[in-house]
Amino acid sequence: MKSHNINTHTNIPVKIIFASIIIIFQGISSKAQDSMKLRFRSRALMDASISGYCNNETRTYYSFEDFRIGFKASYKKDEIKVDIGIDESKLKIKDFIYNRHFNNSILSIGNMYEPFSIDMLISTADLRFHQSAASVQAFTNSRRFGTTYHIFNNSYYFATGVFTNSDINNLKNNTDGTFILTSRGVWRKQYRPYKSFLHLGSAISLRSKLKNKKNPYNVTQESNGVTSLFDKPLLYTELTNARYEFKAMTELLYTSERFMIQSEYFIKLTRLSNDTPNYISHGGYIQGSILLIGKGFGYDSQYAIPEKPKDSESMELSIRANYTNMNNRKADIYGGEETDFSIGINYYFNNFFGIKLNCSYVHSGKYCNDFYRKDIIIPQARVQYIF
């Protein structure tokens, strides 16, 4: 049985940040109680599955995948979002973002995702499947501490940001001295007579050192595949001699009243020391959804990301195909290769509660983690709430 136990340990940064928030908003509220808006937020996702993979006995797996509480406070053009969640059985800061809103732009500072990959930027509760595609996990990072500037109008979106190579919970552990520069651009068009929407975009990201560039640093690249219920990642590689990393991606999103298609392709180059050939990995996915109940799909134009169906009560049928290859013969580095197919049903009772049922087939190719010695067929179920 797999589960996550809640550990109420909090580290020093969490305490300092919350104390700062209280002081700031006490000052604001004392002057403008009628102008400040404060909304508390909470959500939880509980996953479950039954599988006999690599065991003679069928087991039940479950996990609280994304339990968090937080708030959003805004006053005129200023906004703060804070979410605290459970990660590795400890309370940690998830989102801690200060936003300064302008007419057609936003300056964001804090703990957030880089502007790279719509499937990573979308809310977990709005994903079509239990987690982002295997290729998305392999070519994106978790949250990082940094700043991003977003600019947008009806026809385009552009964002660029600079980040440290750690999140706000581990800033003191960012000892390799690397930084990340990421930019993303999107062109979009609303076809009103057809009630359809087209979104095309791309992004690039560079990770390198600010100082001592001749000294290599460590790089870890991994993916859990279609489920995080198992203890080991499906794909994994660790490089100890990286000089810099460059990655790029392209994205497509099309929606109509009842149909949606979304696709991304990624490629990553890691420059290695000691005259080792460049390590190149790549992958991508394509997925589609058909609304069986309800009409229209949500879209956040300020950040250029899709959302769950618009109607409070809705049901969608989703399918996804994904391919990821982290093997590179020239560099003699083998992180694994996989192909997976998924089909699922998502039913949203209202704006707050929903269930997701899906089944995935994973073909484990060459050099996957030793745990994955054969192909997988795994059903999964999720119950979620979000306020």
Secondary structure, DSSP 8 states (H G I E B T S, - for coil): -----------HHHHHHHHHHHHHHHHHHHHHTTT-EEEEEEEEEEEEEEE-TTSSS-EEEEEE---EEEEEEEETTEEEEEEEEEETTEEEEEEEEEEEE-SSEEEEEEEE--S--HHHHS-GGG-SSSS--HHHHHH----EEEEEEEEE-SSEEEEEEEEESS-GGGGGG-TT-EEEEEEEEEEEEEEGGGTEEEEEEEEEEEEEESS-TTS-EEEEEEE-TT-S-SSS-SEEEEEEEEEEEEEEEEEEEEE-SSEEEEEEEEEEEEEESTT---EEEEEEEEEEEEEEES--EEEETTTTEEEEESSSSEEEEEEEEEEEEEEETTTTEEEEEEEEEEEEEEEESSSSEEEEEEEEEEEE-TT--TT--S-EEEEEEEEEEE-
